[in-house]
Amino acid sequence: MLRHENQVSVKYEDIVPAGAYVTVKSYQNEYNSEMQLRYSYRLYPRPRHRLALGKAFGCARVVFNDALAARQQAHAAGQPFLTDADLSARLTAAKATPQRAWLGEVSAVILQQSLADLTTAYRRFFESHKALRQWQRAGRKGPKPREVGLPRFKSRKDTRQGIRFTANARFKILPDGKLQLPKIGDVPVRWSRPLPSPPSSVTVIMDAAGRYFASFVVEATPGALPGAGAVTGIDLGLTHFAVLSDGRKIASPRFLRRAEKKLRRAQRSLSRKQDGSRSRDKARVKVAGAHGRVADARREFHHQLSTALIRDNQAVAVEDLCVKGLARTRLAKSVHDAGWSAFTGMLEYKARLYGREFHRIGRFVPTSQVCSACGVKDGPKPLHIRTWRCQACGMWLDRDINAAVNVAKAAGLAVTARGAQVRPGPRVPAQRGEAGTHPKPRREAA
């Protein structure tokens, strides 16, 4: 993957004694299918390459917008849905006109891929509405399908510009390490690791900070890692990014919170610049670069932690959190800074790639209300209560570790509750600044 300058190490806080893992008897997985993975690398194009890439971005954007407008006009006129062949024929005819003759100055493959992107956007829209109707007919049982909107027109001011070359474009990786792109040239690449197999396509991306990346799609054959006798449940949070069922607590890096001072200064400088000036554009690039470094550090942390968990455990269980709902609360910034969805997505695909088991339990399982030792449910508890004593068995439990053990048990994993025990003693309330506490009078949890 892309190598970042700021390497992030995963730190464990052994706040409570770690419990022993329990061996899982057997896992039998077959690996007959292949997976597609993306490997991203930083590009350093020369000025002539940037000029050619800018022209390619613009042509792909115009083709996408023209095709979208044609389909919208056909729909408004009550005509049949324009197929890919119809749009391709219109593109060929447009190249012969003086108004669109400059489309022939770029590779034809990226223009066809732009049409394919529009078709994919429409297909996702239709599939999401079909799934939503089926969910409504079924009595609204289960999680609500994600709604996908209609495709929208692209703008040259979008924060992300991209073009895709397939094998038909005959792009090459030269012996000197440069990436040869048709009608663009030989672009230098910083290779952080070799590709595992020949790529089937490459997408050239320019982000808001003006950085260029090459994203290669390669075929990877899943292969099992050596068997591990450990299983774990994970309770995601804000004060601690993840709490494991064995008692380990992983501190939350809070990349955005740590960079807020620099981001605030850069944003203040941007707001003082005159609209349309070159100085404002330079300040905008600085703000985008600062946000990009935060995102890179967060992604690196997610990769390191997910790889360590998949390598050391035969099965992993997480809770299906309603991130979209939590992002509408007063904790929205901290929720987005944690990046739970991206982390669980990495766990899922790495488990499939390396022959591990991945479980996602429902969000309505009362993991914080059930004693992991005896299984008795004694109701909700305010967030300021971090340790509590079970009224049935008398066991003192850590709130987060107890939830992690219950997550593993809800997924059917054989774990013990030993990691959830703490020494008997008075309950210690959480610090006032801890995420989840409320400065106002505490109310009972719903």
N, C-alpha and C positions, 0 to 999 in steps of 0.2 A: 504494500500500500504506500501511500504518499508519506515520505519522511518529513517530519517537522523538526524545526530547530529546537523547540522547547520540549524536551522529553519529560514525561510525567511518571513518577513512580507511585505505585499503589502502596498505601500505608495502612497497616492493620492496628487497631487499638484493642488490645486484649484487656477489656474492662472487666470481664467476668471469666471464671475458669472455663476453658473449652471442654465440651463434652466429646466423647469418643464417637467416631463414625460407626455405623453398622453396615456390615457387608451385605450387598445385594447378591443373591445367589446366581442369577443367570440373566444375561442380556443377549438375545440372538437377533442380530440385524443383518440385512442383506444390502449389498451395494451394487445394484445393477443399472442404476440411472446415473446420468451426469448432471452436474450443476454448472451454471454460468456464474462466474465471479468477475468483479471489476477490479482492475489494478490501476491506480491513478498515479501519475508522475507529473512533476513540475516541468513546464516548457519555458524556454528562454528565447523567444523569437527575436530575430533582428528587425530593424525598422522596415525593411522590405517585406518581411514575413508578416509584420503587424498590419501593413497596408493591405496585403492580399487577404489576410484573415478578416479584416474589417469589411472588405468587399464581399467576401463569402458569407459573413454573418448577415449583411444587409440583403443579399440576394435570397438567402434561405428565408429570411423574415418576410420579404415581399411575396414570395411564392406561397408561403403559409397564409398570409392575409388575403391574397387574391383567391385562393381556394376556399377559405372560410367565407368570404363575401359571396362567392358563387353559390355555395350551398345554402347560405341564408336567403339569397334572392330566389333560388329555386323553391325553397320551402314556403316563402311568402307568396309566391305565385301559384302554389298548389301543384308544382311539378314533382316528379319522382326524385328520390334521393340520388344525388350525383355519385357515381361509383368512382373507384380509383382510376379506372381506364378513362372515364370521361375527363377527370381532372388532369391526367397525364396528357391527353390529347389537347386540352386547352393550353397546357404549358408549352407543348411543342409549337402550337400556333402562335402563342404570345412571343416566342423567341424570334419569329419571323417578322414581327412588327417593329417599327422604329422606336416605339415607346418602351419596349422590353427587350431590345436587341442586346443590351448589356448583360442579360442573364447568361449568354453564351460564353462569358469571360471566366466563369467559374466551372468547377466540375459538375457534370450533370447528376452525379450520384447524390450529392448533398441536396440538390433540389428535389429529387425523387424521395429521399429520406424525409424531407420536410413535409411532403404530402403524406407519407406514411405516418408521421407524428400526428397529423391532423386526424387521420383515420383512427389511430389508436385513442385519441382524445374522445372522439365520438363513440367508439365502442365502449369505453369505460363509462361514459354518460348513460348509454342505453342499458348496460349491465347493472349499474347501480340502481336505476329506476325499476328495473325488473326485480331485483332483489328486494327493494323497498315494497313493491306491490305484493310480493309473496309473503313478506313479513307481516303486512297488514292483513292479508287473508288468513294467515295462521293465528290471528288473535293477538298480534304484537308479542309473541313469545320469543324469548331470547334477546340477545343484544340487537339494537337497531342497526341496520346496515348503514354504512357510510354513504352519504349523498355526494355525488360528483356533479358539478355544474357543467354547463355547455362550454365548449372552447371559446376563448377570448382572443381578440387581436393582440399581436405582439407589437412592442414598441422598441425603438432604438435606445430608449432610456431604461429598459428593463435591467435589473441587477445581474442577470445571467444571460449570456449569449452563447450559443452552441451550434455546432455543425457535426454531422456524423458521416464517416467514410466506412463503407463496407468493403468486403473482399473484392467486389467488382471494381472498386476505384483503384485497386492495385497500389495501395500504400505499402511502404516498405520500411523496415528497420535496418538501416545501413550498418556495415561492419564497424564504422567509427562511432556508433551509438546514436546517430541522428535519425530523426523520423522524417521520411520522405513523403510529402503530401502532394497530390496532383494539383498543378497550377498554383501552388503556394511555395514549395521549395523544401530544402532540407533544414528542419528546425532542430536546434539542440535540445536534448532531453537530459534531465538529471535522474539517472537510474538509481533507485534505492535498493532494488532487488531484481533479479531476472524474472522474466515471465515464465510460468510453468508450462505453457504450451503456446503455439502460434495463435495470435489473436484473430477473431472473426470480424471485429470492427473496432474502430477507434473514434471517440467523440472528443473534439477539441472544444474546450470551455474557457470562457473569459468571465471572471467574477467581477463584482462591483469595485474591487480594489485594483482592477487592471491586471490581475495575475492570470496566467494561462496554464491550463492543465490538459493532459492527454489521458483519457480514461479508456483502457483497453478491456474488451470483453473476451474472456478465455473460457474454455471448457475445462472443468476440474472434475476428476473422478473421485467420489467420496471414498475415504479409507479410514478404517477404525484405528484409533490410538490404542496403545496397550491398556488392558482392562484396569479400571480403578475400582477399589472396593468402597468408595465413599459416595454418599448421596447428600444433598443439601437443599434446604429451603431458603429462600431469600425474601426478606422483608425490606422493600425500598422505602426510603424516607428522605428528609431534608437535612436534619441535624447530622445524621449518619446516612451516607448515600445508600449503603446496603448493610443489613444485619443478617448474618448467616445463622443457620440453626445450630451450628456447633459452638456458638458463643462469640465469634469474631465480629467486630464492628469496624466497618470501613468508613473512614472519615470522608465527608463531602468536600471536594476540592473548592467548590464555589468559584469557578473561574470568572464568571461575570461579576460577582460581587467584589472580587479582588481587583478587577480591572476597571471598576466604576470610576475611580478618580481620574484615570487617564482618558476614559471615554467621555466623561463629563467635560473635561478640558477641551478635547478635540471637538465635541459637539458645540460647545460655547463659541469656539473659534469659527466654526462653520456658520453659525447663526448670525455672525457679525459681518459676513461677506456679502457683497452686493450680488443680487440675482443676475445670472448670465455672465459673470466675470470669470476670468481664468483662475483668479485666486480662490473663488468659491469652488471651482471644480477640483483644484488641488486639495482644498480642505475636505471636500467630500471623499476623495480617495483616501485621505488619512483616516477618516472615521470608518470607512469600509475596511481598511486594512487592520485597524484595531479590533473590529468585530470579527474579522476573519481569523486573527490570531487566537481569539478566545474560542471560536468554534473549532479550530484545529487542535488546541490543547484539550478541549472536552472530548473530541473524537478519539484522540490518542489515549486518554484515560479509559474510555469505554472499551477500546480494543484490548488494552493490556489487562484490564480486569476480567472481561468476558473470556479471553483466552486462558487466563489462569484458572478460572472457575471450571471451564469445560475440560481443561487438561487434568485437573485434580479430582474431578467428580464424575461418576458414571451416570448420574441423573441429577437434573437441576429443575427446581420448581419455583415459579414466581407467581405473583398475584396479578390479575388483569385489572390494572388501575384505570379509573376514568380520568385520564390526563386532560381531556378536553373540558370536563367539568371543573376540575381543580384549577385549570388555567383561567377560569372566570372569577376566582376568589381573590382575596387580598394577598394570597401567596403566589400570584401568577408569575412574578419575576423569578422567584426561587424554583418554582416548578419547571419553568422553561430552562433555567440554568442547570437543573439536574439532568434533563434529557433522558427520562426513563424509557420512553418509547424506543429511541435509538438503541439504548443499551439492551433491552429485551429482544429487539430484532436481531442484534448481533449474537446474543445467546442462542437464539432459535436456529439461525442458519449455520452457526459453528457446531452446534450439537448434531445437526444433520450431516455436516461435512465430515465430522470426526467420529461418528458412530456413538454418540451419546443420546440419552433420553432427555427430552425437554417437555415440561408440563406447565400449563398455564391454568390456574384455577379461577373460578368465578369471583367477581368483585364483591359479591354479597355474602361470601363465607365469613362468619364472625370470628376471624382469627384473633382479634384482640379481646374477645369476650369469653373465650373458652380456655379452661385450664389445660395445658398440654400434658399434665401429669395424670389427671383423673378424668378429664373430658367433661367436666361439669361447666355449664354455662351460667354465669352469675351476672349477666347484663353489661351494658356499656359503662365506660368509665371516662371521666374528664381527661383531657389531654395532659393536664399538669401531673397526673399520677403516672409515674414511670415504673414504679415497682408496686406490686400488690400481693396480698395473701389470699389464697383460695380458701373460701369458707368451708369447703367440703373436706379437703385433705390437709389443709394447713400449710401448703407449700408456698414459699415466697418466690415470686416469679418476676423476671424482668419483662416489661411490656413488649419491647421490640423482639427480643429473642424468643419469647413465648409465641409471638405472632409468626416468626420464621419457622418454628417447629410445627405449628398448626398448618402453615402453608405446605410444608413437606408431607404431613400426614393427610391433608385433603387431596393431595396428588397421588396418594397410595404408596408413598415412599416409606421404607422401614427406618425410621429415626427414633431416637429416644428423647425424652424430655430433660435429660440431664443438663444439656446446655442451657436450658431456660431457668435453672435454679439459681438463686442468689442466697447469700447468707442471711439468716433471720436477723431482723433489725427494724428500726423505724423507717417508714417510708420517706424518701428524700424527694421533694418536689423538683421539677425541672427548673432550669434557670429561666429568668424572665425573658432573655433574648432568644430562647430556643424556638425554632420554627414549630408552629402549631399551638403555642400558648397565646393567650389573649389578654391584653392589658385591662380590659373591662372585667366586671364581675363574672366569674366563670358560670357557664350554663351547662346543664347536663347534656351529654351527647345524645343525638337522636338515635 
